[in-house]
Amino acid sequence: MIRVNDRLELAWHEGTTVRDVLDQCGFTYPLLVVSINGSVVTKEAYDRASVADGDEIRVLHLMAGG
């Protein structure tokens, strides 16, 4: 099981990547900050960063305002 933002739980499968998690959760906003167990994952690594069973994923939307 993978936990996302302390509220969503996804089934884990061998080979799951950050991109898979974002797709399953419906995150489409272009400016995201993603971390796995507190370690930030760069956008360039989403397709190759693997997610292990039991990982805690945090996804934040970056916003600016004034």
C-alpha positions as CSV (number, residue, x, y, z in Angstrom):
1,M,0.0,0.0,0.0
2,I,1.2,3.5,-0.9
3,R,-0.1,6.5,1.1
4,V,-0.4,9.8,-0.8
5,N,-0.8,13.1,1.2
6,D,-1.9,11.2,4.3
7,R,-5.3,10.6,2.9
8,L,-5.2,8.4,-0.3
9,E,-4.1,4.8,-0.3
10,L,-3.1,3.1,-3.5
11,A,-2.3,-0.5,-4.2
12,W,1.4,-1.1,-4.8
13,H,2.6,-3.1,-7.8
14,E,6.2,-4.0,-8.8
15,G,7.7,-1.3,-10.9
16,T,5.5,1.5,-9.7
17,T,7.0,5.0,-10.4
18,V,6.2,8.5,-9.2
19,R,4.6,9.1,-12.6
20,D,2.3,6.1,-12.1
21,V,1.2,7.5,-8.7
22,L,0.6,11.0,-10.1
23,D,-1.5,9.5,-12.9
24,Q,-3.5,7.3,-10.6
25,C,-4.3,10.2,-8.4
26,G,-5.2,12.5,-11.2
27,F,-2.5,15.2,-10.6
28,T,-2.2,17.2,-13.7
29,Y,-1.0,20.6,-12.5
30,P,2.4,21.4,-14.1
31,L,4.1,22.8,-11.0
32,L,4.3,20.0,-8.4
33,V,6.7,19.2,-5.6
34,V,6.8,15.4,-4.9
35,S,8.6,13.7,-2.1
36,I,9.0,10.0,-1.2
37,N,9.5,9.5,2.6
38,G,10.6,13.1,2.9
39,S,13.1,13.1,0.0
40,V,12.3,15.4,-2.9
41,V,12.0,13.8,-6.4
42,T,12.8,16.1,-9.3
43,K,10.3,16.4,-12.2
44,E,12.9,14.9,-14.5
45,A,13.0,11.7,-12.3
46,Y,9.2,11.1,-12.1
47,D,9.3,8.4,-14.8
48,R,12.3,6.5,-13.3
49,A,11.9,7.1,-9.5
50,S,10.5,3.9,-8.1
51,V,8.0,3.7,-5.3
52,A,8.2,0.9,-2.7
53,D,5.4,-0.8,-0.8
54,G,4.7,1.3,2.3
55,D,6.2,4.5,1.0
56,E,4.7,7.9,2.0
57,I,4.3,10.2,-1.0
58,R,3.6,13.9,-0.6
59,V,2.4,16.0,-3.5
60,L,2.2,19.8,-3.2
61,H,1.0,22.3,-5.8
62,L,3.3,25.3,-6.2
63,M,1.3,28.5,-6.4
64,A,2.3,32.2,-6.5
65,G,0.3,35.2,-5.8
66,G,0.7,38.8,-4.8
